[in-house]
């Protein structure tokens, strides 16, 4: 939803990008990214990944 990823970058498995973010560098696995430019906000725990719960609901701006 309105995310911009600059050419040549890689989005790691299980990383999450918030709406409206600009990704200007490669991401790390299991991490939430947000902002312009996108920066890591918090790691995503294995329990969150397995539960299928909404990842962004607990992320603060």
C-alpha positions as CSV (number, residue, x, y, z in Angstrom):
1,X,0.0,0.0,0.0
2,X,2.1,2.9,-1.3
3,X,5.4,1.4,-0.4
4,X,8.4,2.4,-2.6
5,X,11.3,0.0,-2.9
6,X,14.4,1.4,-4.7
7,X,15.8,-0.7,-7.5
8,X,18.2,-3.5,-6.7
9,X,17.2,-4.0,-3.1
10,X,16.3,-7.2,-1.4
11,X,13.4,-7.6,1.1
12,X,14.3,-10.4,3.5
13,X,12.0,-13.2,4.3
14,X,9.5,-12.5,7.1
15,X,10.3,-8.7,7.1
16,X,7.3,-6.4,7.2
17,X,7.2,-3.0,5.5
18,X,4.6,-0.4,6.8
19,X,2.4,1.3,4.3
20,X,3.8,4.5,2.8
21,X,7.4,3.6,3.6
22,X,10.4,4.2,1.3
23,X,12.8,1.2,1.4
24,X,16.3,2.5,0.6
25,X,18.5,-0.4,1.8
26,X,18.2,-4.2,2.1
27,X,16.1,-5.4,5.0
28,X,16.9,-8.0,7.7
29,X,14.7,-11.1,8.3
30,X,11.9,-11.0,10.8
31,X,11.9,-7.2,11.3
32,X,9.3,-4.5,11.0
33,X,10.3,-1.5,9.0
34,X,8.6,1.9,8.7
35,X,9.2,5.5,7.6
36,X,10.8,7.6,5.0
37,X,13.4,6.2,4.7
38,X,12.3,2.9,6.2
39,X,14.2,2.0,9.3
40,X,13.9,-1.0,11.6
41,X,11.2,-0.6,14.3
42,X,11.4,-3.9,16.1
43,X,12.1,-7.6,15.6
44,X,9.3,-10.1,15.0
45,X,9.4,-13.0,17.4
46,X,9.1,-16.6,16.2
47,X,5.9,-16.9,18.3
48,X,4.3,-13.9,16.3
49,X,5.2,-15.5,13.0
50,X,3.7,-18.9,14.0
51,X,0.5,-17.4,15.6
52,X,-0.4,-15.4,12.4
53,X,-1.4,-12.5,14.6
54,X,-1.4,-9.0,13.2
55,X,2.2,-7.8,13.3
56,X,1.7,-4.1,12.8
57,X,-1.0,-3.8,15.5
58,X,1.6,-3.5,18.3
59,X,4.0,-1.2,16.5
60,X,4.3,2.3,17.8
61,X,5.0,5.3,15.5
